[in-house]
Amino acid sequence: MTRRPRKTIVVLSGGLDSTTLLYHLLDAGHTLKALSVNYGQRHSRELRAASEICAITGVEQRVVDLSGLAAIFGHNALTDKALDVPHGDYSPKTMAVTTVPNRNMILLSIATGWAIASDFTAVAFGAHSGPYTPYPDCQPQFAAAMNAATHVCDERSIEVLAPFIHWTKADIVKRGHELGVPFELTWSCYEGGDVSCGKCSTCVDRARAFQESGLCDLT
């Protein structure tokens, strides 16, 4: 049986991981579209980064406005500006405050709908491993469960790709460097504004990944 060409919707936040994923899949020969979502995140600066990346790569991008969902996401520091973004390393305490309920399932569901409507074959997200970011919806069992669901949610099976699921963030940085990813255009900081704070968990995580890779982060 002839395998259908790889046509994939990438969930693209504009961060380091999803941007490297986009370049990684382009290098593997995938035809791509990029889905970016405004879910009411205080760090909406990442959406501008995603658009800049798509402009450079020529990948079609759709930005979906789901900002109304922020009202039902409860008290988390990413969508509730009444809460302070915690600083320091990722830990159970900081992750509890920065978890957006069911975020990756929501984003992958939307990407799957677009994939079905576009006659694409897969959706992809940039979840990764490592000791610093063990969010439940970034784990192998989550990716496997979503892949099982997308194979039965429509008459056409959609595959969920998570090629970095067993990689550390340092591994992703090294791969991005190989691919010439413009890291300086990506955005990781959870704080709002136009300058990364350098103190929130994701900024600390990013800095550590570059340090472990022996590379310089131009941001």
Contacts in CASP RR format, 6 or more apart in sequence:
PFRMAT RR
TARGET T0000
AUTHOR 0000-0000-0000
METHOD contacts of the structure
MODEL  1
MTRRPRKTIVVLSGGLDSTTLLYHLLDAGHTLKALSVNYGQRHSRELRAA
SEICAITGVEQRVVDLSGLAAIFGHNALTDKALDVPHGDYSPKTMAVTTV
PNRNMILLSIATGWAIASDFTAVAFGAHSGPYTPYPDCQPQFAAAMNAAT
HVCDERSIEVLAPFIHWTKADIVKRGHELGVPFELTWSCYEGGDVSCGKC
STCVDRARAFQESGLCDLT
4 121 0 8 1.000
5 31 0 8 1.000
5 121 0 8 1.000
6 25 0 8 1.000
6 28 0 8 1.000
6 29 0 8 1.000
6 30 0 8 1.000
6 31 0 8 1.000
6 121 0 8 1.000
6 122 0 8 1.000
7 30 0 8 1.000
7 31 0 8 1.000
7 32 0 8 1.000
7 115 0 8 1.000
7 118 0 8 1.000
7 119 0 8 1.000
7 120 0 8 1.000
7 121 0 8 1.000
7 122 0 8 1.000
8 25 0 8 1.000
8 30 0 8 1.000
8 31 0 8 1.000
8 32 0 8 1.000
8 33 0 8 1.000
8 115 0 8 1.000
8 120 0 8 1.000
8 121 0 8 1.000
8 122 0 8 1.000
8 123 0 8 1.000
8 124 0 8 1.000
8 161 0 8 1.000
9 32 0 8 1.000
9 33 0 8 1.000
9 34 0 8 1.000
9 35 0 8 1.000
9 111 0 8 1.000
9 112 0 8 1.000
9 114 0 8 1.000
9 115 0 8 1.000
9 118 0 8 1.000
9 120 0 8 1.000
9 122 0 8 1.000
9 123 0 8 1.000
9 124 0 8 1.000
10 18 0 8 1.000
10 21 0 8 1.000
10 22 0 8 1.000
10 25 0 8 1.000
10 32 0 8 1.000
10 33 0 8 1.000
10 34 0 8 1.000
10 35 0 8 1.000
10 59 0 8 1.000
10 111 0 8 1.000
10 123 0 8 1.000
10 124 0 8 1.000
10 125 0 8 1.000
11 18 0 8 1.000
11 35 0 8 1.000
11 37 0 8 1.000
11 104 0 8 1.000
11 107 0 8 1.000
11 108 0 8 1.000
11 111 0 8 1.000
11 123 0 8 1.000
11 124 0 8 1.000
11 125 0 8 1.000
11 126 0 8 1.000
12 18 0 8 1.000
12 19 0 8 1.000
12 21 0 8 1.000
12 22 0 8 1.000
12 34 0 8 1.000
12 35 0 8 1.000
12 36 0 8 1.000
12 50 0 8 1.000
12 53 0 8 1.000
12 54 0 8 1.000
12 61 0 8 1.000
13 36 0 8 1.000
13 46 0 8 1.000
13 50 0 8 1.000
14 36 0 8 1.000
14 46 0 8 1.000
14 47 0 8 1.000
14 49 0 8 1.000
14 50 0 8 1.000
14 53 0 8 1.000
14 186 0 8 1.000
14 187 0 8 1.000
15 46 0 8 1.000
15 49 0 8 1.000
15 50 0 8 1.000
15 186 0 8 1.000
15 187 0 8 1.000
15 188 0 8 1.000
16 169 0 8 1.000
16 172 0 8 1.000
16 173 0 8 1.000
16 183 0 8 1.000
16 186 0 8 1.000
16 188 0 8 1.000
16 206 0 8 1.000
16 209 0 8 1.000
17 126 0 8 1.000
17 127 0 8 1.000
17 128 0 8 1.000
17 164 0 8 1.000
17 169 0 8 1.000
17 172 0 8 1.000
18 50 0 8 1.000
18 125 0 8 1.000
18 126 0 8 1.000
19 49 0 8 1.000
19 50 0 8 1.000
19 53 0 8 1.000
19 181 0 8 1.000
19 183 0 8 1.000
19 185 0 8 1.000
19 186 0 8 1.000
20 164 0 8 1.000
20 172 0 8 1.000
20 173 0 8 1.000
20 175 0 8 1.000
20 176 0 8 1.000
20 179 0 8 1.000
20 181 0 8 1.000
21 124 0 8 1.000
21 125 0 8 1.000
21 126 0 8 1.000
21 163 0 8 1.000
21 164 0 8 1.000
22 32 0 8 1.000
22 34 0 8 1.000
22 53 0 8 1.000
22 57 0 8 1.000
22 59 0 8 1.000
23 57 0 8 1.000
23 176 0 8 1.000
23 179 0 8 1.000
23 180 0 8 1.000
23 181 0 8 1.000
24 163 0 8 1.000
24 164 0 8 1.000
24 175 0 8 1.000
24 176 0 8 1.000
24 179 0 8 1.000
25 32 0 8 1.000
25 124 0 8 1.000
25 161 0 8 1.000
25 163 0 8 1.000
26 32 0 8 1.000
26 57 0 8 1.000
26 59 0 8 1.000
27 179 0 8 1.000
30 122 0 8 1.000
31 120 0 8 1.000
32 59 0 8 1.000
32 60 0 8 1.000
33 59 0 8 1.000
33 60 0 8 1.000
33 61 0 8 1.000
33 62 0 8 1.000
33 114 0 8 1.000
33 118 0 8 1.000
33 120 0 8 1.000
34 50 0 8 1.000
34 53 0 8 1.000
34 54 0 8 1.000
34 59 0 8 1.000
34 60 0 8 1.000
34 61 0 8 1.000
34 62 0 8 1.000
35 61 0 8 1.000
35 62 0 8 1.000
35 64 0 8 1.000
35 107 0 8 1.000
35 110 0 8 1.000
35 111 0 8 1.000
35 114 0 8 1.000
36 47 0 8 1.000
36 50 0 8 1.000
36 51 0 8 1.000
36 61 0 8 1.000
36 62 0 8 1.000
36 63 0 8 1.000
36 64 0 8 1.000
37 63 0 8 1.000
37 64 0 8 1.000
37 66 0 8 1.000
37 107 0 8 1.000
37 110 0 8 1.000
38 44 0 8 1.000
38 47 0 8 1.000
38 63 0 8 1.000
38 64 0 8 1.000
38 65 0 8 1.000
38 66 0 8 1.000
38 67 0 8 1.000
39 66 0 8 1.000
39 67 0 8 1.000
39 69 0 8 1.000
39 70 0 8 1.000
39 73 0 8 1.000
39 79 0 8 1.000
39 100 0 8 1.000
39 103 0 8 1.000
39 106 0 8 1.000
40 66 0 8 1.000
40 67 0 8 1.000
40 68 0 8 1.000
40 69 0 8 1.000
40 70 0 8 1.000
40 79 0 8 1.000
41 70 0 8 1.000
41 78 0 8 1.000
41 79 0 8 1.000
41 100 0 8 1.000
42 77 0 8 1.000
42 78 0 8 1.000
42 79 0 8 1.000
42 81 0 8 1.000
42 85 0 8 1.000
42 190 0 8 1.000
42 191 0 8 1.000
42 192 0 8 1.000
43 78 0 8 1.000
43 187 0 8 1.000
43 189 0 8 1.000
43 190 0 8 1.000
43 191 0 8 1.000
43 192 0 8 1.000
43 193 0 8 1.000
44 192 0 8 1.000
45 187 0 8 1.000
45 189 0 8 1.000
45 192 0 8 1.000
45 193 0 8 1.000
45 194 0 8 1.000
46 187 0 8 1.000
46 188 0 8 1.000
47 63 0 8 1.000
48 187 0 8 1.000
49 185 0 8 1.000
49 186 0 8 1.000
49 187 0 8 1.000
50 61 0 8 1.000
50 63 0 8 1.000
51 61 0 8 1.000
51 63 0 8 1.000
52 185 0 8 1.000
53 59 0 8 1.000
53 182 0 8 1.000
53 185 0 8 1.000
53 186 0 8 1.000
54 60 0 8 1.000
54 61 0 8 1.000
56 182 0 8 1.000
56 185 0 8 1.000
62 114 0 8 1.000
64 110 0 8 1.000
66 106 0 8 1.000
66 110 0 8 1.000
69 106 0 8 1.000
70 79 0 8 1.000
70 80 0 8 1.000
73 79 0 8 1.000
73 80 0 8 1.000
73 100 0 8 1.000
73 101 0 8 1.000
74 80 0 8 1.000
74 101 0 8 1.000
75 82 0 8 1.000
75 83 0 8 1.000
76 83 0 8 1.000
76 97 0 8 1.000
76 98 0 8 1.000
76 99 0 8 1.000
76 100 0 8 1.000
76 101 0 8 1.000
77 83 0 8 1.000
77 84 0 8 1.000
77 85 0 8 1.000
77 86 0 8 1.000
77 97 0 8 1.000
77 98 0 8 1.000
77 190 0 8 1.000
78 85 0 8 1.000
78 98 0 8 1.000
78 100 0 8 1.000
78 190 0 8 1.000
79 100 0 8 1.000
83 97 0 8 1.000
85 97 0 8 1.000
85 98 0 8 1.000
85 190 0 8 1.000
85 191 0 8 1.000
85 197 0 8 1.000
85 200 0 8 1.000
86 93 0 8 1.000
86 94 0 8 1.000
86 97 0 8 1.000
86 98 0 8 1.000
86 200 0 8 1.000
86 201 0 8 1.000
87 197 0 8 1.000
87 199 0 8 1.000
87 200 0 8 1.000
87 201 0 8 1.000
87 204 0 8 1.000
88 94 0 8 1.000
88 199 0 8 1.000
88 200 0 8 1.000
88 201 0 8 1.000
88 204 0 8 1.000
89 132 0 8 1.000
89 201 0 8 1.000
89 204 0 8 1.000
89 205 0 8 1.000
90 132 0 8 1.000
90 133 0 8 1.000
90 134 0 8 1.000
90 201 0 8 1.000
90 204 0 8 1.000
90 205 0 8 1.000
91 201 0 8 1.000
94 201 0 8 1.000
95 133 0 8 1.000
95 134 0 8 1.000
95 135 0 8 1.000
95 201 0 8 1.000
98 190 0 8 1.000
98 201 0 8 1.000
99 135 0 8 1.000
102 137 0 8 1.000
103 137 0 8 1.000
104 125 0 8 1.000
104 127 0 8 1.000
104 137 0 8 1.000
104 138 0 8 1.000
104 142 0 8 1.000
104 146 0 8 1.000
105 137 0 8 1.000
105 142 0 8 1.000
105 146 0 8 1.000
107 125 0 8 1.000
108 123 0 8 1.000
108 125 0 8 1.000
108 146 0 8 1.000
108 150 0 8 1.000
108 160 0 8 1.000
111 123 0 8 1.000
111 125 0 8 1.000
112 123 0 8 1.000
112 150 0 8 1.000
112 153 0 8 1.000
112 154 0 8 1.000
112 158 0 8 1.000
113 154 0 8 1.000
113 158 0 8 1.000
114 120 0 8 1.000
115 121 0 8 1.000
115 122 0 8 1.000
115 123 0 8 1.000
115 158 0 8 1.000
116 154 0 8 1.000
116 156 0 8 1.000
116 158 0 8 1.000
119 156 0 8 1.000
120 158 0 8 1.000
121 158 0 8 1.000
121 159 0 8 1.000
122 158 0 8 1.000
122 159 0 8 1.000
122 160 0 8 1.000
122 161 0 8 1.000
123 150 0 8 1.000
123 158 0 8 1.000
123 159 0 8 1.000
123 160 0 8 1.000
123 161 0 8 1.000
124 160 0 8 1.000
124 161 0 8 1.000
124 162 0 8 1.000
124 163 0 8 1.000
125 143 0 8 1.000
125 160 0 8 1.000
125 161 0 8 1.000
125 162 0 8 1.000
126 162 0 8 1.000
126 163 0 8 1.000
126 164 0 8 1.000
127 137 0 8 1.000
127 138 0 8 1.000
127 139 0 8 1.000
127 142 0 8 1.000
127 143 0 8 1.000
127 162 0 8 1.000
127 164 0 8 1.000
127 165 0 8 1.000
128 138 0 8 1.000
128 164 0 8 1.000
128 165 0 8 1.000
128 167 0 8 1.000
128 168 0 8 1.000
128 169 0 8 1.000
128 171 0 8 1.000
128 172 0 8 1.000
129 164 0 8 1.000
129 165 0 8 1.000
129 166 0 8 1.000
129 167 0 8 1.000
129 168 0 8 1.000
130 168 0 8 1.000
130 169 0 8 1.000
132 169 0 8 1.000
132 201 0 8 1.000
132 205 0 8 1.000
132 208 0 8 1.000
133 169 0 8 1.000
133 205 0 8 1.000
136 142 0 8 1.000
138 165 0 8 1.000
139 165 0 8 1.000
140 162 0 8 1.000
140 165 0 8 1.000
140 166 0 8 1.000
143 160 0 8 1.000
143 162 0 8 1.000
143 165 0 8 1.000
146 160 0 8 1.000
147 159 0 8 1.000
147 160 0 8 1.000
150 157 0 8 1.000
150 158 0 8 1.000
150 159 0 8 1.000
150 160 0 8 1.000
151 157 0 8 1.000
151 158 0 8 1.000
151 159 0 8 1.000
164 171 0 8 1.000
164 172 0 8 1.000
167 175 0 8 1.000
168 209 0 8 1.000
168 212 0 8 1.000
169 205 0 8 1.000
169 206 0 8 1.000
169 208 0 8 1.000
169 209 0 8 1.000
170 208 0 8 1.000
170 209 0 8 1.000
170 210 0 8 1.000
170 212 0 8 1.000
170 213 0 8 1.000
172 209 0 8 1.000
173 183 0 8 1.000
173 209 0 8 1.000
173 210 0 8 1.000
173 212 0 8 1.000
173 213 0 8 1.000
173 215 0 8 1.000
174 213 0 8 1.000
174 215 0 8 1.000
176 183 0 8 1.000
177 183 0 8 1.000
177 213 0 8 1.000
177 215 0 8 1.000
183 217 0 8 1.000
183 218 0 8 1.000
183 219 0 8 1.000
184 217 0 8 1.000
184 218 0 8 1.000
184 219 0 8 1.000
186 219 0 8 1.000
187 196 0 8 1.000
188 196 0 8 1.000
188 202 0 8 1.000
188 203 0 8 1.000
188 205 0 8 1.000
188 206 0 8 1.000
189 196 0 8 1.000
189 197 0 8 1.000
189 198 0 8 1.000
189 200 0 8 1.000
189 202 0 8 1.000
189 203 0 8 1.000
190 197 0 8 1.000
190 200 0 8 1.000
190 201 0 8 1.000
190 202 0 8 1.000
190 203 0 8 1.000
191 197 0 8 1.000
191 200 0 8 1.000
196 203 0 8 1.000
196 219 0 8 1.000
197 203 0 8 1.000
198 204 0 8 1.000
198 207 0 8 1.000
206 217 0 8 1.000
207 217 0 8 1.000
210 216 0 8 1.000
210 217 0 8 1.000
END
